[in-house]
Amino acid sequence: MAEIDFNDFLKVDIRVGTVTRAEPYPEARKPAIKLWVDFGDELGERKSSAQITKHYEPEALIGKQVMAVVNFPPRQIGKFMSEILVLGLPDDDGEIVLIGPDKPVPSGGRMH
């Protein structure tokens, strides 16, 4: 993997947000959930499609804090426009487990 310098890292804006709404996305090629995530007053609410159906039910995600890259350009995912990249890690089977703080923090906080 290529090394980057600290200025490269600073270009990636990773923030914490709180899931305000989640619903199944059956039209997606792979099973997914549509997420609406609140990043506080500065960024507001943004949406994403995430392939996280193995470990999460939409209604259980409401109120969950997640980490996301917020400065990627929007990307069309089927009929849904994804505005952020919600971050996760693969489990032993390659299924995504979301990344978030282990204690509540204010929505919109930038990772450093």
N, C-alpha and C positions, 0 to 999 in steps of 0.2 A: 504494500500500500504506500502511495506517495505521501511524503510529509507535507504539512502545510504550516504556514507561520500564524502567529496570533491574529494578525489582521484578517487573514482568510476566515478564521473561526468567527471573528466579530461580524462578518457579513451574513452569517446564518442567524436569523432572529428566531430563537426558540423561547416560547412563552407558555405559561400555565394558564389553562382555561377550565371552566366548569361546564359540563354537559348540561344543556337546558332542555334538549329535545332529542329523541332518538327513535328511529322507526326502521322496520325491515326494508331492504332494497332488493326485492325478488327479481327485478328486471336486470340486475347486474349479471355479468358473465359468470363470476364466482360469487357465492353467497356473501352478502355484505350488509352493513347497517349504515343508514344515513345518520349523521351526527350534526347537531347545531351546538356550537361551543361559544360561551361568553368569555371574552378576554378583557372585560372591564370597560371603563369609559373611553380610554384611548383608542382601542381597536374595535370594540363592540362585538357583535355576534358574527361568527364565521361558520361555514359549513364544510363537511367533508364526508366522503364515503370510505368506510374502513372494512376490510375483510377480517372481522373479529367475531364471527358468529359461533365459533367453536367454544369460546369461553364466556361470551356475554349475551344476555338478552336485552333488547332495547330498553325496556322499562327499568331494568336494574342499573342502567348507565346514568340515569338522571341524577344530577348532583355530584357525579364523580369528577375529580380533577384529573386532567390529562395534560401531557406535554405535546406541543405541536410546533412545527415550523410555520411561521405566519407570513414570511416574505417570499414565497414562491408565487409565480403567476398562476391565476386560476386555470384549472384543467377540467375538461369535459370528461365525465365518467358516465357513459351511456347518455341518458337524458338529464343527468344531474351534474351541476357545476360545482366542483370541489375547489374550495378557496384556501385550504390549509392541508398540511400533511401531519396527521396525528401519528405520534411515535410509539413504537412498541418493539418487543423482542420476541424471537421465536422460542417456543417451548421445545421439548424433546421431539415432538412430532412436526415441528415447523409451523405450528399454529401461533398466531400473534397474541401476546400478552401486553396490554397497554402500560405505558410508563407514566407515573405521576408521583407527586410528593407523598411522603408518608405521614405528613401532618397538614392540616388545612393551611393554605396561604392565600393572599389576595389574588384574585383573577387578574391576569395581565402581567404578572411578574416575569421578568426576563431571566432566563437561565444564565448563570455565570459561574 
